[in-house]
Amino acid sequence: ASRLRLLAWALASAALASGVAALGVWAGIFAALSAFMLGAVLLPYLDAWRQLRRERGHVG
């Protein structure tokens, strides 16, 4: 879990840096935060969908 957390922070920093480089400071920060919020909304739905798929395959 620690390696995943480190990878997530590295990718978030890279996304922020590339957004700032491409769009400017405030627009880059806004774009990175928008992507973060989209992920924060979608991840619980993805997790629930994966759990439902796992339960269907479970026989006992």
MODELLER restraints for C-alpha pairs under 7 A, 6 or more apart:
rsr = mdl.restraints
at = mdl.atoms
rsr.add(forms.Gaussian(group=physical.xy_distance, feature=features.Distance(at['CA:15:A'], at['CA:32:A']), mean=6.24, stdev=0.5))
rsr.add(forms.Gaussian(group=physical.xy_distance, feature=features.Distance(at['CA:16:A'], at['CA:28:A']), mean=6.45, stdev=0.5))
rsr.add(forms.Gaussian(group=physical.xy_distance, feature=features.Distance(at['CA:16:A'], at['CA:29:A']), mean=6.21, stdev=0.5))
rsr.add(forms.Gaussian(group=physical.xy_distance, feature=features.Distance(at['CA:16:A'], at['CA:32:A']), mean=5.37, stdev=0.5))
rsr.add(forms.Gaussian(group=physical.xy_distance, feature=features.Distance(at['CA:19:A'], at['CA:28:A']), mean=4.02, stdev=0.5))
rsr.add(forms.Gaussian(group=physical.xy_distance, feature=features.Distance(at['CA:19:A'], at['CA:29:A']), mean=6.79, stdev=0.5))
rsr.add(forms.Gaussian(group=physical.xy_distance, feature=features.Distance(at['CA:19:A'], at['CA:31:A']), mean=6.57, stdev=0.5))
rsr.add(forms.Gaussian(group=physical.xy_distance, feature=features.Distance(at['CA:19:A'], at['CA:32:A']), mean=6.51, stdev=0.5))
rsr.add(forms.Gaussian(group=physical.xy_distance, feature=features.Distance(at['CA:20:A'], at['CA:27:A']), mean=6.98, stdev=0.5))
rsr.add(forms.Gaussian(group=physical.xy_distance, feature=features.Distance(at['CA:20:A'], at['CA:28:A']), mean=4.02, stdev=0.5))
rsr.add(forms.Gaussian(group=physical.xy_distance, feature=features.Distance(at['CA:20:A'], at['CA:29:A']), mean=6.50, stdev=0.5))
